């Protein structure tokens, strides 16, 4: 039998060698010590089970401060393996099973700990999504907040307290179905898109390798439950309304309307002078997005170079492209700005919101202000009193005005690419997205000059005799 003294006295040789801890028992394996040339001494358990095999038990530890196992511990392990051999069990397979069991237990503990940490509710998820929108200056933040509160939070308070990972397709279906039962059609598709974006946000946040360790609240989402809800395409109508030159002429010259009609608001009435300048600037700027025009700020106007620079964060496409939207200002646009400045020049926004008979210096008009103003204005001032069956213009929306500008710019001879760039449509081809950093400001100026000449012709009466000759803007 080996002793600690004998082991300590074993000297390394040029080649490694084995020293056996003698035992007279058979069929239970044997403990051996391997002495390597570098002086390291290792315990091994040698045995036969469908062939000769060995298991390393550990390095010999001769003192308290050294790592490894003692002779006594090595013999104890060898005895345990011997018992397994007598029972017909391969010690190596038994060890592998023990390791797998321990690994399974470890993973289960981690899974339980993870589930306990994934305590984010649906309310937390929506709040996190809205917080992300605010941090990234998303334009639709107020609309998203109001819609989720109106159609999700208030009607389904219990669902809001439910863990986000437990929200099912059925839950989302119930939300959308209740909206449809109440007659809310197109908006149900909008709420579906908002919920889909919120759950997609939760998936990205939980699985973002850069930030997931920093999150105090996680959601444990494995899929997006909104993906299983079909979009109701029958309520998605592609807009086709575009005003003619005659309709634009009457609309421009009818504004702001007659205040005598304000006694009967439902039948029509006048718009405020601020709103009148909004629509005129809207047309003069070649039909920018209605909400972007409503949120314009005086600081974004560069009078020296006659430019309007909308920061990327305040545009619909800026989140994808990271580019500011630069719009040339024509003499017509500058004239409208000069007329508007005495009214809202002291405010932050061109189209400042009203409150208590005054203007709010830091807030713009509500996003629905333009549409509401048109609904009140059109019923009277679109009528042709000489021929009621043929009104000067039918009802239209701010989006229809944007479409009108796009259409009439084509009639003026402006190429589609310049029209797209003037209206800040996303150019999705690879070269434009990743390589083309030219701002096209020269081409935009030419296009804006052609549009301004054409618009003045429309305002003056759109007579065929004086119609501007269509021009083609060539790209460099």
C-alpha positions as CSV (number, residue, x, y, z in Angstrom):
1,X,0.0,0.0,0.0
2,X,1.2,3.5,-0.9
3,X,1.9,6.0,1.9
4,X,2.3,9.8,1.7
5,X,6.0,9.5,2.6
6,X,6.6,7.0,-0.3
7,X,4.7,9.3,-2.7
8,X,6.7,12.4,-1.7
9,X,9.9,10.5,-2.1
10,X,9.1,9.3,-5.7
11,X,11.5,11.1,-8.1
12,X,10.7,12.0,-11.7
13,X,12.5,10.1,-14.4
14,X,13.2,10.7,-18.1
15,X,10.0,8.9,-18.9
16,X,6.7,8.8,-16.9
17,X,6.0,5.7,-14.8
18,X,3.2,4.2,-12.8
19,X,3.2,3.1,-9.1
20,X,0.3,0.9,-8.0
21,X,-1.5,1.0,-4.7
22,X,-1.3,-2.8,-4.2
23,X,-4.6,-4.6,-3.5
24,X,-5.3,-8.3,-3.5
25,X,-8.9,-7.9,-4.6
26,X,-9.9,-8.7,-8.2
27,X,-12.6,-7.2,-10.4
28,X,-12.7,-3.9,-8.6
29,X,-10.1,-2.0,-10.5
30,X,-6.8,-0.6,-9.1
31,X,-5.6,2.8,-7.9
32,X,-2.3,3.9,-9.5
33,X,-0.1,7.0,-9.3
34,X,1.5,8.4,-12.5
35,X,4.8,10.3,-12.0
36,X,5.5,12.6,-15.0
37,X,9.0,13.9,-16.0
38,X,8.1,17.3,-14.8
39,X,7.4,16.0,-11.3
40,X,3.6,16.1,-11.4
41,X,2.0,13.2,-9.7
42,X,-1.5,12.1,-10.8
43,X,-4.0,9.5,-9.4
44,X,-5.7,7.2,-11.9
45,X,-8.2,4.5,-11.5
46,X,-7.5,1.6,-13.9
47,X,-10.2,-1.0,-14.6
48,X,-11.6,-3.4,-17.2
49,X,-15.1,-3.1,-18.6
50,X,-15.5,-4.1,-22.2
51,X,-11.8,-3.4,-22.5
52,X,-9.2,-1.7,-20.5
53,X,-10.1,1.8,-19.3
54,X,-8.8,4.5,-16.9
55,X,-10.3,7.5,-15.1
56,X,-8.2,10.4,-13.9
57,X,-9.0,11.2,-10.2
58,X,-6.8,14.3,-9.8
59,X,-3.3,15.5,-9.0
60,X,-1.7,14.4,-5.7
61,X,-1.8,17.0,-3.0
62,X,1.0,16.8,-0.5
63,X,0.3,19.9,1.5
64,X,-2.6,22.0,2.6
65,X,-1.8,24.9,0.3
66,X,-1.5,22.8,-2.8
67,X,-4.4,21.9,-5.1
68,X,-5.4,18.4,-5.9
69,X,-6.6,15.4,-3.8
70,X,-5.1,13.4,-1.0
71,X,-4.2,9.8,-1.0
72,X,-7.1,9.1,1.3
73,X,-9.6,10.8,-1.0
74,X,-8.2,8.9,-4.0
75,X,-8.7,5.6,-2.3
76,X,-12.2,6.5,-1.3
77,X,-13.1,7.3,-5.0
78,X,-11.4,4.1,-6.1
79,X,-13.5,2.1,-3.6
80,X,-16.7,3.8,-4.9
81,X,-15.8,2.9,-8.5
82,X,-15.0,-0.7,-7.4
83,X,-18.5,-1.0,-5.9
84,X,-20.0,0.1,-9.2
85,X,-17.9,-2.5,-11.1
86,X,-19.2,-5.3,-8.8
87,X,-22.7,-4.1,-9.6
88,X,-22.0,-4.3,-13.3
89,X,-21.8,-0.6,-13.9
90,X,-19.2,1.2,-15.9
91,X,-17.7,4.0,-13.7
92,X,-17.0,6.2,-16.7
93,X,-20.6,6.0,-17.9
94,X,-21.8,6.6,-14.4
95,X,-19.7,9.7,-14.2
96,X,-21.0,10.9,-17.5
97,X,-24.5,10.4,-16.3
98,X,-23.8,12.4,-13.1
99,X,-22.3,15.3,-15.1
100,X,-25.4,15.4,-17.4
101,X,-27.7,15.3,-14.4
102,X,-25.8,18.2,-12.7
103,X,-25.8,20.1,-16.0
104,X,-29.6,19.6,-16.4
105,X,-30.1,20.8,-12.8
106,X,-27.9,23.8,-13.4
107,X,-29.9,24.7,-16.5
108,X,-33.2,24.2,-14.7
109,X,-32.1,26.6,-11.9
110,X,-31.0,29.2,-14.5
111,X,-34.3,28.8,-16.3
112,X,-36.3,29.3,-13.2
113,X,-34.2,32.3,-12.2
114,X,-34.7,33.7,-15.7
115,X,-38.5,33.1,-15.6
116,X,-38.6,34.9,-12.2
117,X,-36.7,37.9,-13.7
118,X,-38.9,38.0,-16.8
119,X,-41.7,39.7,-14.9
120,X,-42.5,42.3,-17.5
121,X,-46.3,42.7,-17.9
122,X,-48.1,43.9,-21.0
123,X,-48.3,47.3,-19.3
124,X,-44.5,47.3,-18.9
125,X,-44.1,46.3,-22.5
126,X,-46.2,49.1,-23.9
127,X,-44.6,51.6,-21.5
128,X,-41.1,50.4,-22.7
129,X,-42.1,50.8,-26.3
130,X,-43.5,54.3,-25.8
131,X,-40.3,55.2,-23.9
132,X,-38.3,54.0,-26.8
133,X,-40.4,56.1,-29.2
134,X,-39.8,59.2,-27.0
135,X,-36.1,58.6,-26.8
136,X,-36.0,58.3,-30.6
137,X,-38.2,61.4,-31.2
138,X,-40.8,59.4,-33.1
139,X,-43.4,61.7,-34.7
140,X,-46.4,59.5,-33.9
141,X,-45.8,59.2,-30.2
142,X,-49.0,61.0,-29.1
143,X,-51.2,59.1,-31.4
144,X,-49.7,55.8,-30.2
145,X,-50.2,56.7,-26.6
146,X,-53.8,57.7,-27.1
147,X,-54.7,54.7,-29.2
148,X,-53.1,52.1,-26.9
149,X,-54.8,53.8,-23.9
150,X,-58.2,54.0,-25.5
151,X,-58.4,50.6,-27.2
152,X,-56.1,48.4,-25.0
153,X,-55.4,49.8,-21.5
154,X,-58.8,51.0,-20.5
155,X,-61.0,48.2,-22.0
156,X,-58.6,45.4,-20.9
157,X,-57.2,46.3,-17.4
158,X,-56.7,42.7,-16.4
159,X,-54.8,41.9,-19.6
160,X,-52.5,44.8,-18.8
161,X,-51.4,43.1,-15.6
162,X,-50.7,39.8,-17.4
163,X,-47.1,38.8,-18.1
164,X,-46.1,39.9,-21.6
165,X,-44.8,36.4,-22.3
166,X,-48.2,34.9,-21.5
167,X,-50.1,37.1,-24.0
168,X,-51.5,34.8,-26.7
169,X,-52.9,35.3,-30.2
170,X,-56.3,34.9,-28.7
171,X,-55.8,37.9,-26.4
172,X,-54.8,40.1,-29.4
173,X,-57.7,38.8,-31.3
174,X,-60.1,39.8,-28.5
175,X,-58.7,43.4,-28.5
176,X,-59.1,43.8,-32.3
177,X,-62.5,42.1,-32.4
178,X,-63.9,44.4,-29.7
179,X,-62.9,47.4,-31.8
180,X,-64.5,46.0,-34.9
181,X,-67.8,45.2,-33.0
182,X,-67.9,48.9,-31.9
183,X,-67.5,50.0,-35.6
184,X,-63.9,51.0,-35.4
185,X,-62.6,49.7,-38.7
186,X,-59.5,51.3,-40.2
187,X,-58.2,52.2,-36.8
188,X,-58.2,48.5,-35.8
189,X,-55.5,47.9,-38.3
190,X,-53.5,50.8,-36.9
191,X,-53.8,49.4,-33.3
192,X,-52.8,46.0,-34.6
193,X,-49.6,47.6,-36.1
194,X,-48.9,49.4,-32.9
195,X,-49.2,46.2,-30.8
196,X,-47.0,44.3,-33.4
197,X,-44.3,47.0,-33.1
198,X,-44.5,46.9,-29.3
199,X,-44.0,43.1,-29.1
200,X,-41.3,43.3,-31.8
201,X,-39.6,45.9,-29.6
202,X,-39.8,43.6,-26.6
203,X,-38.2,40.7,-28.6
204,X,-35.3,42.9,-29.8
205,X,-34.7,44.3,-26.3
206,X,-34.6,40.9,-24.6
207,X,-32.3,39.5,-27.2
208,X,-30.1,42.5,-28.0
209,X,-26.5,41.2,-27.2
210,X,-25.5,44.8,-26.5
211,X,-28.1,45.8,-23.9
212,X,-29.9,42.8,-22.5
213,X,-27.8,42.5,-19.4
214,X,-28.6,46.1,-18.5
215,X,-32.4,45.6,-18.5
216,X,-34.1,45.5,-15.1
217,X,-37.3,44.3,-16.7
218,X,-37.4,41.6,-19.3
219,X,-40.3,40.0,-21.0
220,X,-39.2,36.5,-22.0
221,X,-40.9,36.7,-25.4
222,X,-40.2,33.9,-27.8
223,X,-42.5,35.0,-30.6
224,X,-44.8,37.9,-31.6
225,X,-48.4,37.0,-30.9
226,X,-49.7,39.8,-33.2
227,X,-48.2,38.1,-36.2
228,X,-51.0,35.6,-36.2
229,X,-53.7,38.3,-36.5
230,X,-54.6,39.1,-40.2
231,X,-54.8,42.7,-41.3
232,X,-58.3,43.7,-42.5
233,X,-57.4,44.8,-46.0
234,X,-61.0,45.6,-46.9
235,X,-60.7,48.8,-44.8
236,X,-57.4,49.9,-46.3
237,X,-58.3,52.2,-49.2
238,X,-55.7,53.6,-51.6
239,X,-56.3,57.3,-51.9
240,X,-57.1,58.5,-55.4
241,X,-58.5,62.0,-54.8
242,X,-56.4,64.7,-56.4
243,X,-57.6,68.3,-56.9
244,X,-57.7,69.8,-60.4
245,X,-56.0,73.1,-61.2
246,X,-59.5,74.8,-61.0
247,X,-60.2,73.3,-57.5
248,X,-56.8,74.4,-56.2
249,X,-57.5,77.9,-57.6
250,X,-60.8,78.3,-55.8
251,X,-59.5,76.7,-52.6
252,X,-56.5,79.1,-52.5
253,X,-58.6,82.2,-53.1
254,X,-61.5,81.2,-50.9
255,X,-59.3,81.0,-47.8
256,X,-59.8,81.8,-45.0
257,X,-63.6,82.1,-45.6
258,X,-66.4,84.1,-44.1
259,X,-66.6,84.3,-40.3
260,X,-70.4,85.0,-40.5
261,X,-70.9,81.3,-41.1
262,X,-69.3,80.4,-37.8
263,X,-72.8,80.5,-36.1
264,X,-73.5,77.2,-37.8
265,X,-70.2,75.4,-37.6
266,X,-71.5,72.1,-38.9
267,X,-72.5,73.6,-42.2
268,X,-69.2,75.3,-42.7
269,X,-67.2,78.3,-41.7
270,X,-63.9,80.2,-41.8
271,X,-60.6,78.8,-40.8
272,X,-58.1,80.8,-38.7
273,X,-55.5,82.9,-40.4
274,X,-52.8,80.7,-39.0
275,X,-54.5,77.7,-40.6
276,X,-54.9,79.6,-43.9
277,X,-51.1,80.2,-44.0
278,X,-50.6,76.5,-43.1
279,X,-52.5,75.4,-46.3
280,X,-50.8,78.0,-48.5
281,X,-47.4,77.0,-47.2
282,X,-48.3,73.4,-47.6
283,X,-49.0,74.0,-51.3
284,X,-46.0,76.3,-51.8
285,X,-43.6,73.7,-50.3
286,X,-44.8,71.1,-52.9
287,X,-46.9,69.1,-50.5
288,X,-44.8,68.0,-47.6
289,X,-46.3,65.6,-45.1
290,X,-49.1,67.3,-43.2
291,X,-47.8,66.5,-39.7
292,X,-44.3,67.6,-40.6
293,X,-45.6,71.0,-41.8
294,X,-47.7,71.3,-38.6
295,X,-44.5,70.8,-36.5
296,X,-42.2,73.2,-38.4
297,X,-40.1,75.4,-36.2
298,X,-38.8,78.9,-36.9
299,X,-35.2,77.9,-36.1
300,X,-35.3,75.5,-39.1
301,X,-35.6,78.3,-41.6
302,X,-32.3,79.5,-43.2
303,X,-33.3,82.8,-44.9
304,X,-29.7,83.5,-46.0
305,X,-29.7,80.5,-48.3
306,X,-33.5,80.3,-48.6
307,X,-33.7,76.8,-47.2
308,X,-35.9,74.9,-44.8
309,X,-34.0,72.1,-43.0
310,X,-36.2,69.6,-41.2
311,X,-34.0,67.5,-38.8
312,X,-33.9,63.8,-39.6
313,X,-35.6,62.9,-36.2
314,X,-38.6,65.1,-37.2
315,X,-39.2,63.3,-40.5
316,X,-40.9,60.0,-41.3
317,X,-37.9,58.7,-43.2
318,X,-35.1,60.2,-41.1
319,X,-35.1,57.2,-38.7
320,X,-34.1,55.0,-41.6
321,X,-31.8,57.3,-43.6
322,X,-30.4,59.5,-40.8
323,X,-30.6,62.5,-43.3
324,X,-32.2,65.9,-42.7
325,X,-34.8,66.9,-45.3
326,X,-33.7,70.1,-47.1
327,X,-36.4,72.1,-48.9
328,X,-35.6,75.1,-51.1
329,X,-37.8,78.1,-50.2
330,X,-39.3,79.9,-53.2
331,X,-40.2,83.6,-53.1
332,X,-43.8,82.5,-52.6
333,X,-42.9,80.5,-49.6
334,X,-40.9,83.4,-48.1
335,X,-43.8,85.7,-48.7
336,X,-46.1,83.4,-46.8
337,X,-43.6,83.2,-43.9
338,X,-43.3,87.0,-43.8
339,X,-47.1,87.2,-43.4
340,X,-47.2,84.5,-40.7
341,X,-44.3,85.9,-38.7
342,X,-46.2,88.7,-37.0
343,X,-48.7,86.2,-35.7
344,X,-46.5,83.3,-34.5
345,X,-43.0,84.6,-34.9
346,X,-42.6,84.8,-31.1
347,X,-43.5,81.1,-30.7
348,X,-41.3,78.1,-31.3
349,X,-43.5,76.6,-34.0
350,X,-44.8,78.2,-37.1
351,X,-48.2,76.9,-36.5
352,X,-48.5,77.3,-32.7
353,X,-51.4,75.7,-30.9
354,X,-54.1,77.9,-29.4
355,X,-55.2,77.9,-25.8
356,X,-57.6,80.3,-24.1
357,X,-57.7,82.7,-26.9
358,X,-53.9,82.9,-27.1
359,X,-51.0,80.9,-28.6
360,X,-48.8,78.3,-26.9
361,X,-45.2,79.3,-27.3
362,X,-43.8,75.8,-27.1
363,X,-46.5,73.6,-28.7
364,X,-47.7,73.2,-32.2
365,X,-51.3,72.6,-33.3
366,X,-52.8,69.1,-32.8
367,X,-52.1,66.6,-35.5
368,X,-55.8,66.6,-36.4
369,X,-56.1,70.4,-36.7
370,X,-55.7,70.5,-40.5
371,X,-58.3,67.7,-41.2
372,X,-60.8,69.3,-38.8
373,X,-60.3,72.7,-40.4
374,X,-61.0,71.3,-43.8
375,X,-64.2,69.5,-42.6
376,X,-65.6,72.8,-41.4
377,X,-64.5,74.8,-44.4
378,X,-65.4,72.7,-47.4
379,X,-69.2,72.3,-47.0
380,X,-69.9,76.0,-47.9
381,X,-66.8,77.2,-49.7
382,X,-66.7,74.3,-52.2
383,X,-70.2,75.2,-53.5
384,X,-70.9,76.8,-56.8
385,X,-74.0,78.9,-56.1
386,X,-74.6,79.5,-59.8
387,X,-74.6,75.7,-60.5
388,X,-75.1,73.7,-57.2
389,X,-74.8,70.4,-59.1
390,X,-71.2,71.2,-60.1
391,X,-69.4,72.4,-57.0
392,X,-66.0,74.0,-57.3
393,X,-64.4,71.2,-55.3
394,X,-65.5,68.1,-53.5
395,X,-64.4,67.2,-50.0
396,X,-60.7,66.4,-49.6
397,X,-58.1,65.8,-46.9
398,X,-54.5,67.1,-46.2
399,X,-53.2,63.8,-47.7
400,X,-55.2,64.5,-50.9
401,X,-53.5,67.9,-51.1
402,X,-50.1,66.1,-50.9
403,X,-51.2,63.8,-53.7
404,X,-52.4,66.8,-55.7
405,X,-49.0,68.5,-55.5
406,X,-47.3,65.3,-56.6
407,X,-49.7,65.0,-59.6
408,X,-49.6,68.6,-60.7
409,X,-45.8,68.7,-60.4
410,X,-45.8,65.9,-63.0
411,X,-48.0,68.1,-65.2
412,X,-45.5,70.9,-64.7
413,X,-42.8,68.7,-66.2
414,X,-40.9,67.8,-63.0
415,X,-39.4,64.3,-63.1
416,X,-40.7,61.7,-60.7
417,X,-37.3,61.3,-58.9
418,X,-37.1,65.1,-58.2
419,X,-40.8,65.0,-57.1
420,X,-39.9,62.1,-54.7
421,X,-36.9,64.0,-53.3
422,X,-38.9,67.2,-52.9
423,X,-41.6,65.3,-50.9
424,X,-38.9,63.2,-49.1
425,X,-40.0,59.8,-50.2
426,X,-37.7,57.0,-49.3
427,X,-35.4,56.0,-52.1
428,X,-34.9,52.3,-51.4
429,X,-32.4,51.1,-54.0
430,X,-29.0,50.0,-52.6
431,X,-26.9,52.7,-54.2
432,X,-29.1,55.5,-52.8
433,X,-29.4,54.0,-49.3
434,X,-25.7,53.2,-48.8
435,X,-23.6,55.2,-51.2
436,X,-25.3,58.2,-52.7
437,X,-24.7,61.2,-50.2
438,X,-25.4,63.9,-52.7
439,X,-28.2,66.2,-51.5
440,X,-29.7,67.1,-54.9
441,X,-30.2,70.7,-53.7
442,X,-29.5,72.2,-57.2
443,X,-32.1,69.9,-58.8
444,X,-34.5,70.6,-56.0
445,X,-34.2,74.3,-56.5
446,X,-34.9,74.0,-60.2
447,X,-37.9,71.7,-59.5
448,X,-39.2,74.1,-56.8
449,X,-38.9,77.1,-59.2
450,X,-40.9,75.2,-61.9
451,X,-43.5,74.3,-59.3
452,X,-43.8,77.9,-58.0
453,X,-44.3,79.2,-61.5
454,X,-46.9,76.6,-62.2
455,X,-48.7,77.2,-58.8
456,X,-48.8,81.0,-59.5
457,X,-50.5,80.2,-62.8
458,X,-53.1,78.0,-60.9
459,X,-53.7,80.7,-58.3
460,X,-54.2,83.3,-61.0
461,X,-56.9,81.3,-62.7
462,X,-55.2,78.4,-64.6
463,X,-56.0,79.8,-68.1
464,X,-54.7,77.7,-70.9
465,X,-53.4,80.7,-72.8
466,X,-50.8,81.5,-70.1
467,X,-50.0,78.0,-68.9
468,X,-46.3,77.5,-68.3
469,X,-44.5,75.3,-70.7
470,X,-43.6,72.0,-69.1
471,X,-39.9,71.7,-68.4
472,X,-37.7,68.6,-67.8
473,X,-35.3,68.7,-64.9
474,X,-32.3,66.6,-65.8
475,X,-30.3,64.9,-63.1
476,X,-26.6,65.3,-63.0
